Amino acid sequence: MPDPTRRPLGARPSEQGVEFRVWAPAAQRVSVRTGGTDHALSDLGGGLREGVVTEASAGDDYWFVLDGTPWPDPYTRWQPEGMRGPSRVLDPGAFAWTDGAWTQPALRDLVVYELHVGTFSAEGTFDGALEHLAGLAQLGVNAIELMPVADGPGMRGWGYDGVYPSAAHRAYGGPEGLARLVDASHAAGLAVLLDVVYNHVGASGDRAYEAFGPYFTDRHSTFWGEAIDFSQVAVREWILQSARGWIDDFHIDGLRLDAIHAIFDDESPKHIVAEIKERLPDALVTVESGLNDPKVVEEWGCDAVWADDLHHALHTVLTGEREGYYEDFGSMAQLAEAFREPHISFGLPGGHVVPERFMVFAQNHDQVGNRAVGDRLPPECRELAAFCYLLSPYTPMLFMGEEYGEDAPFAFFTDHIDEDIAVATREGRRREFAGFAGFAAEDVPDPQDPRTFARSKLTRREHPGMRERYRELIALRSELGPVEDVEHGADWLLVHRTGGVSLAMNFAREPREIVVRGARVTLSPLSGEIVR
């Protein structure tokens, strides 16, 4: 007999009407409200309820009514009136896809470009991004990674406080807008990866989930909200179906799982992260992990994991900053080691794993946006930073705007609709940076202020020659063999690749002469050079 927990959750159009299915063990009476009429749902056992409403069809709004109180669907695919409005029945099969011949690039060839939909274009929508796709492909990028687009509070934010993990946010154009972006990306030769948050939901949605059942656990906690309870079979399925839905219904090529160190599932025979990858054998699954443990790729099967240590080592030798999580970095020896071993600060060695399974960067939303004012690398450091990480043996990820030298900050911005959460976010942000040198707490932008969001939009004012340099460096990647040896001094680095090619880098503010394979080479300040 088929397992009822594996049946599709949410609202699914069918020949008979619309199938509705929800897990709501906390309620005695469960019905679905469509067209002003409540339709009782049958009890499948274990808290699962289902029913078919023959009068309903795609495009209809609906609520799940629990003991007389209406709530949005936990598996909603579309919240056109916001996270506290009705859910809407979505028919993903109605979109006219044109990407039937699309084949996604192999991991070893991947060059990823992370972007935030709301600040990437003047429009701040999925459609607004379309005109920029061809330029990314010409640069040599072959995949874009969207910061989370799950529906949540307000109309602007990073997306990590999303409440409904399967619904494309209305602020960006909803599910149809996302489908148009994916289809156009594939036409331009770009894969689409989506950042998803499966460790918590935004605090503004806690009450809605608690009305249905024990989606959260008090056995664990996260820095951002209640921990999801993966000991509940139906909760696991809610997340697994969310992951599979992005691939099947929106042709997304892969998912980036946010902060898997905050996904607590040690009690289960198989970790939920491993189960997500099993459910997505045809998709790329990359993860952010604070574990520095190769088990996420070797045992859990993830395709790649973010590797922060190369960034930290690179950032500190370029800028001299040593505050916060940079305090354990700052030597050229660490940067040299990062070319052979992705985990240099703590954790277990990962140097035996093929290097493309680690993703590296000089900028990303965290490393820029989690700075006090969201400032990017100093202009004089940017080209050398690009040279270093783009020509590393790892999979590179650019952050939007860096390829042409964008000067606009990427600040932390929110649009919380609950005043207590808004106040806590604002005050917490200022406390976080109160002990840092160089500025006062009042200098930290108010994340709730719309101007903080507006200042974070790309200006697209280009630094001359920067885009062409990025294009050149990305093209060079295919010519480089494995790392053969690494040498360094106090302010210079040599990375020897097989085939007689060396990467020579000068981190000093003055010219530096170094010996490369027996020949003397003079490098300009803060520069990198290919030596053959």
C-alpha positions as CSV (number, residue, x, y, z in Angstrom):
1,M,0.0,0.0,0.0
2,P,1.5,3.4,-1.0
3,D,2.8,5.5,1.9
4,P,0.2,8.4,2.4
5,T,2.9,10.7,3.6
6,R,4.4,10.7,0.1
7,R,1.3,12.0,-1.6
8,P,1.6,15.5,-3.0
9,L,1.0,18.3,-0.5
10,G,-0.8,21.5,-1.1
11,A,-3.1,22.2,-4.0
12,R,-2.8,20.2,-7.3
13,P,-5.0,20.7,-10.3
14,S,-6.4,17.4,-11.6
15,E,-9.0,16.3,-14.1
16,Q,-11.6,16.1,-11.3
17,G,-10.9,19.6,-10.0
18,V,-8.2,20.4,-7.4
19,E,-6.7,18.0,-5.0
20,F,-6.0,19.5,-1.6
21,R,-3.7,17.8,1.0
22,V,-2.3,19.1,4.3
23,W,-0.7,17.9,7.5
24,A,-2.6,19.4,10.4
25,P,-2.4,17.1,13.5
26,A,-3.1,20.1,15.8
27,A,-6.6,20.6,14.5
28,Q,-9.8,18.7,15.2
29,R,-11.7,19.9,12.1
30,V,-9.9,20.6,8.8
31,S,-11.5,22.0,5.6
32,V,-10.5,24.0,2.6
33,R,-12.3,27.2,1.7
34,T,-12.6,28.1,-2.0
35,G,-15.1,30.4,-3.6
36,G,-16.6,31.2,-0.1
37,T,-17.5,27.6,0.6
38,D,-15.8,25.3,3.1
39,H,-15.2,21.7,2.0
40,A,-14.3,19.1,4.7
41,L,-11.2,17.1,4.2
42,S,-10.9,13.4,4.8
43,D,-8.7,12.0,7.6
44,L,-5.9,9.8,6.2
45,G,-4.4,9.2,9.6
46,G,-1.3,10.6,11.2
47,G,-2.6,14.2,10.9
48,L,-2.9,14.1,7.0
49,R,-6.1,15.4,5.5
50,E,-7.1,15.4,1.8
51,G,-10.0,16.0,-0.5
52,V,-10.9,17.0,-4.1
53,V,-12.9,20.1,-4.8
54,T,-14.6,19.6,-8.2
55,E,-15.6,23.3,-8.4
56,A,-12.0,24.6,-8.0
57,S,-9.4,25.2,-10.7
58,A,-6.0,26.8,-11.2
59,G,-6.0,30.4,-10.3
60,D,-8.5,30.1,-7.5
61,D,-7.7,31.4,-4.0
62,Y,-8.1,29.1,-1.0
63,W,-7.5,28.8,2.7
64,F,-7.1,25.8,5.0
65,V,-9.6,26.2,7.8
66,L,-8.5,24.7,11.1
67,D,-11.3,24.5,13.7
68,G,-13.0,27.5,12.1
69,T,-9.9,29.7,11.5
70,P,-8.5,30.2,8.0
71,W,-4.7,29.9,7.3
72,P,-2.5,29.9,4.3
73,D,-1.3,26.5,3.0
74,P,2.1,25.5,4.5
75,Y,3.0,24.2,1.0
76,T,1.6,27.2,-0.9
77,R,3.1,27.8,-4.3
78,W,1.7,31.4,-4.7
79,Q,0.8,34.1,-2.2
80,P,-0.4,37.0,-4.4
81,E,-1.7,39.1,-1.5
82,G,1.2,38.4,0.9
83,M,2.1,35.9,3.5
84,R,-1.1,36.4,5.5
85,G,-3.4,36.4,2.5
86,P,-5.0,33.4,0.8
87,S,-3.0,30.9,-1.1
88,R,-3.7,30.5,-4.8
89,V,-3.9,27.3,-6.8
90,L,-1.0,27.1,-9.3
91,D,-0.8,24.9,-12.4
92,P,2.9,24.8,-13.3
93,G,2.1,22.8,-16.4
94,A,0.4,25.8,-17.9
95,F,3.7,27.6,-18.6
96,A,4.9,27.5,-22.2
97,W,8.5,26.2,-21.7
98,T,11.0,26.5,-24.6
99,D,14.0,24.9,-23.0
100,G,13.5,21.3,-24.1
101,A,17.0,21.0,-25.5
102,W,18.7,22.5,-22.5
103,T,21.6,20.6,-20.9
104,Q,23.2,22.0,-17.7
105,P,27.0,22.4,-17.5
106,A,29.1,19.9,-15.6
107,L,30.3,20.8,-12.1
108,R,33.9,20.9,-13.2
109,D,33.0,23.6,-15.8
110,L,30.8,25.7,-13.5
111,V,31.3,29.5,-13.1
112,V,28.5,30.8,-10.8
113,Y,27.1,34.3,-10.5
114,E,25.2,35.1,-7.2
115,L,22.5,37.7,-7.5
116,H,19.7,39.2,-5.4
117,V,16.7,39.7,-7.6
118,G,15.5,42.9,-5.9
119,T,18.7,44.8,-6.3
120,F,20.1,43.3,-9.5
121,S,18.0,45.5,-11.8
122,A,16.2,48.8,-11.6
123,E,12.8,47.0,-11.7
124,G,13.9,44.5,-8.9
125,T,12.0,41.7,-10.5
126,F,12.6,38.4,-12.3
127,D,11.6,40.1,-15.6
128,G,14.0,43.0,-14.8
129,A,16.9,40.5,-14.8
130,L,16.3,39.3,-18.4
131,E,18.1,42.0,-20.3
132,H,21.4,41.3,-18.3
133,L,21.6,37.5,-19.0
134,A,23.4,37.8,-22.4
135,G,26.1,39.9,-20.8
136,L,26.7,37.3,-18.1
137,A,27.0,34.6,-20.7
138,Q,29.5,36.7,-22.7
139,L,31.5,37.2,-19.5
140,G,32.0,33.4,-19.3
141,V,29.5,32.7,-16.5
142,N,27.4,29.6,-17.1
143,A,25.1,29.6,-14.0
144,I,23.3,32.2,-11.9
145,E,22.5,31.6,-8.3
146,L,19.4,33.4,-7.0
147,M,19.4,34.4,-3.4
148,P,16.2,33.0,-1.7
149,V,12.9,34.0,-3.4
150,A,10.5,32.3,-0.9
151,D,7.6,34.4,0.1
152,G,7.8,36.1,3.4
153,P,7.3,39.5,5.2
154,G,7.1,42.7,3.3
155,M,8.4,43.6,-0.2
156,R,12.2,43.7,0.2
157,G,14.7,41.6,2.0
158,W,17.5,39.1,1.6
159,G,15.1,36.2,1.6
160,Y,16.5,34.3,4.5
161,D,13.4,35.1,6.6
162,G,11.0,33.5,4.1
163,V,8.0,31.9,5.5
164,Y,6.6,29.8,2.7
165,P,9.6,27.9,1.2
166,S,7.8,26.7,-2.0
167,A,6.2,30.0,-3.1
168,A,8.0,32.5,-5.4
169,H,7.8,36.0,-3.9
170,R,5.2,38.3,-5.3
171,A,7.6,41.3,-5.1
172,Y,9.7,39.7,-7.8
173,G,6.9,38.6,-10.1
174,G,5.6,35.4,-8.5
175,P,5.8,31.9,-10.0
176,E,5.2,33.0,-13.6
177,G,8.0,35.6,-13.4
178,L,10.4,33.0,-12.1
179,A,9.5,30.6,-14.9
180,R,10.2,33.3,-17.5
181,L,13.6,34.0,-15.9
182,V,14.6,30.3,-15.9
183,D,13.4,29.8,-19.5
184,A,15.3,32.8,-20.7
185,S,18.4,31.9,-18.7
186,H,18.5,28.5,-20.4
187,A,18.1,30.1,-23.8
188,A,21.1,32.3,-22.9
189,G,23.2,29.3,-21.9
190,L,22.9,29.8,-18.1
191,A,21.9,27.3,-15.5
192,V,19.8,28.5,-12.6
193,L,20.6,27.6,-9.0
194,L,18.2,28.6,-6.2
195,D,19.2,29.4,-2.6
196,V,16.7,27.7,-0.3
197,V,16.4,27.9,3.5
198,Y,15.3,24.7,5.1
199,N,16.7,25.2,8.7
200,H,13.9,27.6,9.9
201,V,11.1,29.9,8.7
202,G,10.9,33.6,9.4
203,A,9.6,34.3,12.8
204,S,6.6,36.2,11.4
205,G,5.2,32.8,10.3
206,D,5.6,30.8,13.5
207,R,2.0,31.2,14.6
208,A,0.6,30.1,11.3
209,Y,2.7,26.8,11.3
210,E,1.9,26.1,15.0
211,A,-1.8,26.2,14.1
212,F,-1.2,23.1,11.9
213,G,1.1,21.1,14.0
214,P,4.6,20.6,15.5
215,Y,6.7,21.9,12.6
216,F,9.3,23.2,15.1
217,T,11.2,21.6,17.9
218,D,12.5,23.0,21.2
219,R,15.2,20.3,21.3
220,H,17.3,22.6,19.1
221,S,17.5,26.3,18.2
222,T,18.9,28.4,15.5
223,F,20.2,32.0,15.5
224,W,17.4,33.1,13.2
225,G,14.3,31.3,14.5
226,E,12.7,28.1,15.6
227,A,14.4,24.9,14.4
228,I,12.4,22.7,12.0
229,D,11.5,19.3,13.5
230,F,12.8,16.7,11.1
231,S,11.8,13.9,13.4
232,Q,8.3,14.4,12.0
233,V,7.8,12.3,8.9
234,A,5.3,14.7,7.4
235,V,7.6,17.7,8.0
236,R,10.4,15.9,6.2
237,E,8.1,15.3,3.3
238,W,7.1,19.0,3.3
239,I,10.7,20.0,2.8
240,L,11.5,17.1,0.3
241,Q,8.6,18.0,-1.8
242,S,9.5,21.7,-1.7
243,A,13.0,20.8,-3.0
244,R,11.7,18.5,-5.7
245,G,9.0,21.1,-6.7
246,W,11.5,23.8,-7.7
247,I,13.2,21.3,-10.0
248,D,10.1,19.8,-11.6
249,D,7.8,22.8,-11.8
250,F,10.3,25.6,-12.4
251,H,13.1,23.8,-14.2
252,I,15.6,25.0,-11.6
253,D,18.9,23.2,-12.2
254,G,20.0,23.0,-8.6
255,L,19.6,24.2,-5.1
256,R,22.0,25.8,-2.6
257,L,21.0,24.8,0.9
258,D,21.5,27.6,3.4
259,A,23.4,26.9,6.7
260,I,23.0,23.2,6.9
261,H,24.9,23.2,10.2
262,A,21.6,24.6,11.6
263,I,19.6,21.7,10.1
264,F,19.3,19.4,13.1
265,D,18.6,15.8,12.2
266,D,21.1,13.7,14.0
267,E,18.3,11.4,15.5
268,S,17.3,10.2,12.0
269,P,18.8,7.1,10.3
270,K,19.5,9.3,7.3
271,H,20.2,13.1,7.6
272,I,17.6,15.2,5.8
273,V,20.4,16.8,3.7
274,A,21.4,13.4,2.3
275,E,17.7,12.6,1.7
276,I,17.2,15.9,-0.2
277,K,20.1,14.9,-2.5
278,E,18.6,11.4,-3.0
279,R,15.3,13.1,-4.0
280,L,17.2,15.3,-6.5
281,P,19.6,12.9,-8.3
282,D,19.3,15.0,-11.5
283,A,20.0,18.3,-9.9
284,L,23.0,20.1,-8.5
285,V,22.9,20.4,-4.7
286,T,25.4,22.7,-3.1
287,V,25.4,23.7,0.5
288,E,26.6,26.3,3.0
289,S,28.1,24.5,5.9
290,G,29.8,25.8,9.1
291,L,31.1,22.3,9.8
292,N,34.2,22.2,7.6
293,D,33.6,18.5,7.2
294,P,33.9,16.7,3.9
295,K,31.2,14.3,4.9
296,V,28.7,16.7,3.4
297,V,30.0,15.7,-0.1
298,E,31.5,12.3,0.7
299,E,28.7,10.8,2.8
300,W,25.6,13.0,2.3
301,G,26.2,13.1,-1.5
302,C,26.0,16.9,-2.0
303,D,27.7,18.0,-5.1
304,A,29.6,21.0,-3.7
305,V,30.1,23.0,-0.5
306,W,31.0,26.6,0.1
307,A,34.5,27.0,1.4
308,D,34.9,30.2,3.4
309,D,38.6,29.9,4.4
310,L,40.1,30.9,1.1
311,H,38.0,34.1,1.2
312,H,39.0,34.9,4.8
313,A,42.7,34.3,4.1
314,L,42.5,36.4,0.9
315,H,40.5,39.2,2.5
316,T,42.8,39.6,5.4
317,V,46.1,39.8,3.4
318,L,44.5,42.3,1.0
319,T,42.9,44.6,3.6
320,G,44.7,44.0,6.9
321,E,41.4,43.5,8.7
322,R,41.5,41.2,11.7
323,E,38.2,41.8,13.6
324,G,35.4,39.3,14.1
325,Y,35.8,36.0,12.3
326,Y,39.0,37.4,10.6
327,E,41.0,37.3,13.8
328,D,42.4,33.8,13.1
329,F,43.6,34.8,9.6
330,G,46.1,37.3,8.1
331,S,49.2,35.4,6.9
332,M,50.4,34.6,3.4
333,A,51.1,31.1,4.6
334,Q,47.4,30.5,5.2
335,L,46.5,31.8,1.8
336,A,49.1,29.5,0.3
337,E,47.7,26.5,2.2
338,A,44.2,27.3,1.0
339,F,45.2,26.5,-2.5
340,R,45.8,22.9,-1.4
341,E,43.5,22.5,1.6
342,P,40.0,24.1,1.7
343,H,39.7,23.8,5.5
344,I,42.6,25.7,7.1
345,S,41.0,27.1,10.2
346,F,39.2,24.2,11.9
347,G,37.3,21.0,11.0
348,L,38.5,18.0,9.0
349,P,40.8,18.0,6.0
350,G,39.2,18.2,2.6
351,G,42.2,18.4,0.3
352,H,41.7,14.8,-0.8
353,V,38.3,15.7,-2.4
354,V,38.4,16.9,-6.0
355,P,38.7,20.7,-5.8
356,E,35.6,21.5,-7.9
357,R,33.4,20.3,-5.1
358,F,34.4,23.4,-3.1
359,M,33.0,26.8,-4.1
360,V,35.1,29.9,-3.4
361,F,34.6,33.7,-3.8
362,A,36.1,37.1,-3.1
363,Q,32.7,38.6,-2.5
364,N,29.2,37.1,-1.7
365,H,26.1,38.3,0.0
366,D,27.4,37.3,3.4
367,Q,30.9,38.6,3.1
368,V,29.7,42.0,1.8
369,G,26.3,42.3,3.3
370,N,27.2,41.2,6.8
371,R,29.8,43.9,7.1
372,A,28.5,46.9,9.1
373,V,27.7,49.1,6.2
374,G,27.8,46.5,3.4
375,D,30.9,47.9,1.7
376,R,32.7,46.0,-1.0
377,L,36.5,45.3,-1.4
378,P,38.6,48.5,-1.8
379,P,38.9,49.3,-5.5
380,E,42.7,48.8,-5.5
381,C,42.3,45.2,-4.3
382,R,39.6,44.0,-6.6
383,E,41.6,42.8,-9.6
384,L,44.1,40.8,-7.5
385,A,41.3,39.3,-5.5
386,A,39.7,38.2,-8.8
387,F,42.9,36.8,-10.1
388,C,43.5,34.8,-7.0
389,Y,40.1,33.1,-6.6
390,L,39.0,32.8,-10.3
391,L,42.3,31.0,-11.0
392,S,42.1,28.8,-7.9
393,P,41.4,25.1,-8.5
394,Y,38.0,25.4,-6.9
395,T,34.6,26.3,-8.4
396,P,34.4,30.1,-8.5
397,M,31.3,32.2,-7.6
398,L,31.1,35.9,-8.5
399,F,28.9,38.3,-6.6
400,M,26.7,40.6,-8.7
401,G,28.5,43.7,-9.8
402,E,32.0,42.7,-9.0
403,E,32.8,41.9,-12.6
404,Y,32.7,45.5,-13.5
405,G,33.8,47.0,-10.2
406,E,30.4,48.0,-8.7
407,D,30.9,50.5,-5.9
408,A,27.4,50.5,-4.5
409,P,27.2,48.7,-1.1
410,F,25.1,45.6,-0.5
411,A,23.7,46.3,2.9
412,F,21.5,44.2,5.2
413,F,17.9,45.2,4.5
414,T,14.5,43.9,5.8
415,D,10.8,44.7,5.6
416,H,9.4,43.0,8.7
417,I,5.7,43.6,9.1
418,D,5.6,42.8,12.8
419,E,6.9,45.8,14.8
420,D,8.5,43.7,17.6
421,I,10.5,41.7,15.0
422,A,11.5,45.0,13.2
423,V,12.7,46.6,16.4
424,A,14.6,43.5,17.4
425,T,16.3,43.3,14.0
426,R,17.3,47.0,14.0
427,E,18.7,46.9,17.6
428,G,20.4,43.6,17.1
429,R,22.2,44.8,14.0
430,R,23.6,47.8,15.9
431,R,24.7,45.6,18.9
432,E,26.4,43.2,16.6
433,F,28.9,45.8,15.4
434,A,29.1,48.0,18.6
435,G,32.6,46.7,19.4
436,F,34.1,47.2,16.0
437,A,36.6,49.9,15.4
438,G,36.2,52.7,12.8
439,F,32.6,53.6,13.2
440,A,29.8,54.1,15.8
441,A,26.6,52.0,16.2
442,E,24.6,54.8,14.6
443,D,26.6,54.4,11.4
444,V,25.1,51.0,10.9
445,P,22.3,51.4,8.3
446,D,18.7,50.8,9.6
447,P,17.7,47.5,7.8
448,Q,14.1,48.6,7.9
449,D,14.7,51.9,6.2
450,P,13.7,51.7,2.4
451,R,16.8,53.8,1.6
452,T,19.1,51.0,2.8
453,F,17.5,48.8,0.2
454,A,17.6,51.5,-2.5
455,R,21.3,52.2,-1.9
456,S,22.0,48.5,-2.4
457,K,20.8,48.4,-6.0
458,L,23.4,48.0,-8.6
459,T,24.4,51.3,-10.3
460,R,26.1,49.5,-13.2
461,R,28.8,52.2,-13.3
462,E,31.8,50.4,-14.7
463,H,35.4,50.7,-13.8
464,P,37.3,50.8,-17.2
465,G,38.9,47.5,-18.2
466,M,37.5,45.5,-15.2
467,R,34.9,43.5,-17.2
468,E,37.4,42.6,-19.8
469,R,39.8,41.4,-17.2
470,Y,37.2,39.1,-15.6
471,R,36.4,37.7,-19.0
472,E,40.0,37.0,-19.6
473,L,40.5,35.3,-16.3
474,I,37.4,33.1,-16.6
475,A,38.6,32.0,-20.1
476,L,42.0,31.1,-18.7
477,R,40.5,28.6,-16.2
478,S,40.2,25.9,-18.9
479,E,44.0,26.1,-19.6
480,L,45.1,25.4,-16.0
481,G,46.0,22.0,-14.7
482,P,46.0,20.8,-11.1
483,V,48.0,22.6,-8.4
484,E,51.6,21.2,-8.4
485,D,53.3,23.3,-5.8
486,V,52.8,26.6,-3.8
487,E,55.5,29.1,-2.7
488,H,55.1,32.3,-0.7
489,G,56.9,35.1,1.0
490,A,55.5,37.7,3.4
491,D,53.7,39.5,0.6
492,W,53.9,37.4,-2.5
493,L,52.4,34.1,-3.6
494,L,53.3,31.6,-6.4
495,V,51.0,28.8,-7.4
496,H,52.5,26.3,-9.8
497,R,50.1,24.4,-12.0
498,T,50.9,21.4,-14.1
499,G,52.0,22.1,-17.6
500,G,54.6,24.7,-16.7
501,V,52.1,27.5,-15.8
502,S,52.5,29.6,-12.7
503,L,50.3,32.1,-11.0
504,A,52.4,34.9,-9.6
505,M,50.8,37.4,-7.2
506,N,52.1,40.5,-5.5
507,F,50.1,41.6,-2.4
508,A,52.5,44.5,-1.6
509,R,51.7,48.2,-2.3
510,E,54.9,48.5,-4.3
511,P,56.5,46.5,-7.1
512,R,58.0,43.2,-6.2
513,E,60.6,41.0,-8.0
514,I,60.2,37.3,-7.5
515,V,61.8,34.2,-9.0
516,V,59.4,32.1,-11.0
517,R,60.8,28.7,-12.2
518,G,64.3,30.2,-12.3
519,A,63.4,33.4,-14.0
520,R,63.1,36.8,-12.3
521,V,59.7,38.5,-12.8
522,T,58.8,42.0,-11.7
523,L,55.1,42.4,-10.6
524,S,53.2,45.7,-10.2
525,P,51.7,46.5,-6.9
526,L,48.6,44.4,-6.0
527,S,48.7,42.5,-9.2
528,G,48.7,38.9,-10.6
529,E,50.4,37.6,-13.7
530,I,50.4,34.3,-15.6
531,V,54.0,33.1,-16.1
532,R,54.6,30.3,-18.6
